[in-house]
Amino acid sequence: MDFTRLFEILEYQQLRYPQKVASAGRRDGKWQTWTTSELLNERDHVSAGLLHLGLHPGDCVGILAHCGSPEWLIADAAMLQVGIIPVPIHATARLDEIAHIAQDAKLRACFVSNGEMLDRIESAGVKLEFVFSFESRNADPGADVSRNAVPGRSERSSGVQYWNNLACLPDEHLAGKIKYYREGIHEDALATILYTSGTTGLPKGVKLSHRNITSNVKSVLAIVPLGPDTSAVSFLPMSHILERMVCYTYQAAGTPIWFADSMERLPKILQEVRPHFITAVPRVLERMYERLLEERSRGGRLKKKILDWAIALGERFPYSGGQAMPLDYRLKRWLADFLVFRHWRKRMGGRIRYIAVGAAALQPRLGRLFSAARIDVREGYGLTETSPVIAFNRFEPGGVHFGTVGIPAPGVEVRIAAERDEAGNGEVEVRGPNVTSGYLHLPEESAERFTEDGWFRTGDLGRFEHKRFLKITGRKSEIFKTTTGKFVAPSFVEQQLVGSPYISQALAIGLNRPFVGALIVPDFQQLEAWCVENKVHWTAPQFMVLNPKVEKFFRQEIEKINENRLGTIERVRAFQLLYEPWTSENGLLTPTLKVRREVLSKKFAVEIEKMFGGG
């Protein structure tokens, strides 16, 4: 059996790798597990409930959830197999964005994961025919709820439809409708609409077909070490195409998926589940690294020296792209593993072997450090519009170059546009079965994203290095020109800045300015450790960013970055330290953790003027 439509992936798993634990989620502090067979049965029950309530193929139904879960997978598959269009909404989306998505997609209903998500729907002023909850009412978590018939009309209420009231055993009529609708769904049919967050303006609905996503699943299956004997923890939002596609891939590989109910609990969940594979954004790896440094700060002088030596050794990890590992490095790595790295792995569960990273640029030194610690970190690149994976560093020998986003995925063609700068950077263009047909209700903008010969314009700048490895160097729309007439890619400058362990976030500024400046949010845990070691009195972050000794230290740190990593035009000549972290919750980052440049520039306009000598 093969799969060409998304709802067939679970059936593919049942045929090839039926699992006693296909998926697991936490409910009231306890793990609830689902076999492959149970997921399939529940999928059909939810499909029957949706049809019984009067939903039809082509209707759009939202999913607003604070985390991934088996119920998320079931609701998604239940809608897909009867032609209902799932429309995931980011849990951190602004209320005006939620209202826009509901109106733009003409949502008839929405699934919510809990009362908080329901409150967000109501606060956004969204009026829906139905709201479905992932939570069950009047049933113990994990209990076998008997379903002998569809719910009667008298049992329906105008409020929330709870899970165990929505799902029902399909009678002959409903089973026939499900079969009829399934058979009518073509692989090129619209499967889902995903709204891109965008750094400005309201989000746009990206239309993705079954073929778009299944082609990407098959591409990824060919290049990642997944199978029925590996397990995975999923903690990234399922409203993002990356984690959603990855979960389809887990299912196709027969890999059990354990869903974390919150990021705060992730360290404990990793120890409970002991996974082999996770997907992450760079910030997660940075946090794991910070925990290692926290342990350093609690240790004595000898422990600090050993940790510093092991970390420095790891950041010089030489194995990249088939380069042989020198014997002396191999011996030192064994010693570092015995003294430091094996204990670090144990705190992540002890079995973690692979981490796939996406959504933002990974600091190469972290990729090297984790890989030296025998946790192979591989960075990839993609867009919502490409379902998403365009390129990925491979796990096999010769398949990785840290600092690049890897080799184009199987079946995906990548080229660099003819218009390029002196370094050979041009717009990255893509062609393949994974590429969207366009944006919902935006025909002109959809047409503009394609070249005359049918290639999709990503809007990102890049070049190929080492013959076949793609390197992303910036965003075409973000490049600015200084008053010297030179162009600067701010994302490249920012990547170099956050490469410092003392810098958590950075925004490079220089449009129509004589030089490049930067807004910088320090990594306050690292800064506090530095202050203790250098006998600088520590107070609250809002006061530390004004401390002359701290400012002098950051000036020295930035000068090192200027000297070693940046060209003459790119060098940061002025900076302003800020104490407030940028998050999606405070509106300074998008839900996919990209900086909202215009928002930040407006919010810190006074600081920017001061930085450039005005005000």
Sequence and secondary structure as in RCSB ss.txt:
>XXXX:A:sequence
MDFTRLFEILEYQQLRYPQKVASAGRRDGKWQTWTTSELLNERDHVSAGLLHLGLHPGDCVGILAHCGSPEWLIA
DAAMLQVGIIPVPIHATARLDEIAHIAQDAKLRACFVSNGEMLDRIESAGVKLEFVFSFESRNADPGADVSRNAV
PGRSERSSGVQYWNNLACLPDEHLAGKIKYYREGIHEDALATILYTSGTTGLPKGVKLSHRNITSNVKSVLAIVP
LGPDTSAVSFLPMSHILERMVCYTYQAAGTPIWFADSMERLPKILQEVRPHFITAVPRVLERMYERLLEERSRGG
RLKKKILDWAIALGERFPYSGGQAMPLDYRLKRWLADFLVFRHWRKRMGGRIRYIAVGAAALQPRLGRLFSAARI
DVREGYGLTETSPVIAFNRFEPGGVHFGTVGIPAPGVEVRIAAERDEAGNGEVEVRGPNVTSGYLHLPEESAERF
TEDGWFRTGDLGRFEHKRFLKITGRKSEIFKTTTGKFVAPSFVEQQLVGSPYISQALAIGLNRPFVGALIVPDFQ
QLEAWCVENKVHWTAPQFMVLNPKVEKFFRQEIEKINENRLGTIERVRAFQLLYEPWTSENGLLTPTLKVRREVL
SKKFAVEIEKMFGGG
>XXXX:A:secstr
    SGGGHHHHHHHH   SSSEEEEETTEEEEE HHHHHHHHHHHHHHHHHTT  TT EEEEE SS  HHHHHH
HHHHHTTT EEEEE TT  HHHHHHHHHHTTEEEEEESSHHHHHHHHHTT   SEEEESS SSS TT      S 
  GGG  SSEE HHHH     HHHHHHHHHHHHT  TTSEEEEEEE  SSSS EEEEEEHHHHHHHHHHHHTTS 
  TT  EEE S TTSHHHHHHHHHHHHHT  EEE S STTHHHHHHHH  SEEEE HHHHHHHHHHHHHHHHHS 
HHHHHHHHHHHHHHHT    TT    HHHHHHHHHHIIIIIHHHHHHTTS   EEEE SS   HHHHHHHHHTT 
EEEEEEE GGGSSEEEE  SSTT   TTS BEE TT EEEEEEEE TT  EEEEEESTTS  EETT HHHHHHTB
 TTS EEEEEEEEEETTTEEEEEEEGGG EE TTS EE HHHHHHHHTTSTTEEEEEEE TTSSSEEEEEEE HH
HHHHHHHHTT     HHHHTT HHHHHHHHHHHHHHHHHH  TTT EEEEEE  S   TTTTSB TTS B HHHH
HHHTHHHHHHHTT  
